[in-house]
Amino acid sequence: MEKYFISWRDKSPMNPLDVAMKHSAWRGRCLNLQPSENHPSRAVRRALASDMEFRYSMEIHGEIHGEIVDNAYGGARFMEEALHLTEKLACDVFGVRCAEVRPLSGHLAAMAVLGSLVPRGGRVMAIPPEHGGYDGYGPGYLPDMLGFECHPIPFNPSSGEVNYEALADEVRRVKPDVILLGASYIAFPYDLGYVLDVAEEVGAEVAYDASHVLGLIAGGEFQGDIIKVKVFYGSTHKSFPGPQGGIILTNDEEFCQKVSSSLLWRYQDNFHPGRVAALGVALWEMSRVGPDYARCVRRCSRKLAAELAESGIPLKYAPSYTDSHQILMDSARLREKYSMGPAAISRLLEEQDIIVDRVGRLGTAELAWKGYAPGDMERIAEAVAGAIQGRNVRGLVSAIVGRWDGLTLGDRLHET
Ligand SMILES: *Cc1c(COP(=O)(O)O)cnc(C)c1O
């Protein structure tokens, strides 16, 4: 053991801090187009790295060992204040009565919601992974852990939309407890009115995993009728420019109570108080610039998609391509044209400091939060298309990245 430890130490002279700093410097030079990521403001980062992140707060109003307590820990007054302020800001930004901001991730938010909403042995209908649904709802994952069946929502891959007629028939046949909308590949909103009507016929609840589109929803630019669902939830760090984490939003106070009380000691213990304060900062920023940001994200993605298509990059869902922050490449046509799938394309782009995911998605949320505008998309498309077509675009990438002054839309609010 001793020997192993020493030899490992000898072979690994690098301090992980150096690795983290190398990462920051590199990704700071990159054109970041990953739709699952964003670039939170410096203020969010300060809160996230503040002393709170290393402390505990656990409000428990009741008895512990024969004594009445309000928190299982001392020194928590400001963490309590930050938690409740963040909840209030979330209610304001999303226009709901209840917000649960403690889930450590979108996945855990999904787990807590479905654990409270779906009875054991129950049935859920969700967009299947092969059509861009979240893998966690697929066979072997959350359905197995929480003991429910998951049935596919019929989907039309050529239009990127739910096949609504087939959905109605499937809902009547399956009689699900919950119809779960939302997906990891999400270009267009749903016809929620239709889904709610069909759900009502069989007494199903409708829930919405808004992980990817949460920032657009916060800015009022996507699925404007989402508050009609029983509950929506998701990640706070994709199109929403917050710290990595999860959030649950609902108008149903009783349901919110149920989910909230299920979080502690089932899905998690502490909630990372610095993260919650950082989420509060991001919500504060979005309460001021959310609509402008979200509009810019959508305009950028439509413009970027149009420019890419014009350069010959095969995209899905012509002619509108997208209504969200995501642009989806057409894998089959990519392979035909360039003999490369999305993973090979992604590696090729990464060699020239353009970061997209390995599954064919591009996103404009980070660009818009950094203050890039639709007018910048022509050059960005030139860089992406050029790299795919085998040209050296490093100079162009570095000019595009170098244009940014280091301040996000959120940072500008704290300055004034
Ligand atoms: C990313 C994602 C999740 C998981 O969120 P994490 O914050 O990574 O845990 C869940 N559902 C959907 C639709 C997602 O896109």
The ligand as a MOL file (V3000), in Angstrom:
LIG
                    3D

  0  0  0     0  0            999 V3000
M  V30 BEGIN CTAB
M  V30 COUNTS 15 15 0 0 0
M  V30 BEGIN ATOM
M  V30 1 C -29.5830 17.5200 -18.0820 0
M  V30 2 C -30.9390 16.9020 -17.8930 0
M  V30 3 C -31.2740 16.2610 -16.6910 0
M  V30 4 C -30.2550 16.0210 -15.6050 0
M  V30 5 O -29.8730 17.1980 -15.0210 0
M  V30 6 P -28.5490 17.2820 -14.1130 0
M  V30 7 O -28.6500 18.6620 -13.5840 0
M  V30 8 O -27.3930 17.0090 -15.0000 0
M  V30 9 O -28.6870 16.2530 -13.0310 0
M  V30 10 C -32.5690 15.8070 -16.5420 0
M  V30 11 N -33.4820 15.9450 -17.5230 0
M  V30 12 C -33.1880 16.5550 -18.6930 0
M  V30 13 C -34.2480 16.7060 -19.7440 0
M  V30 14 C -31.8940 17.0270 -18.9220 0
M  V30 15 O -31.6070 17.5980 -20.1080 0
M  V30 END ATOM
M  V30 BEGIN BOND
M  V30 1 1 1 2
M  V30 2 1 2 3
M  V30 3 2 2 14
M  V30 4 1 3 4
M  V30 5 2 3 10
M  V30 6 1 4 5
M  V30 7 1 5 6
M  V30 8 2 6 7
M  V30 9 1 6 8
M  V30 10 1 6 9
M  V30 11 1 10 11
M  V30 12 2 11 12
M  V30 13 1 12 13
M  V30 14 1 12 14
M  V30 15 1 14 15
M  V30 END BOND
M  V30 END CTAB
M  END
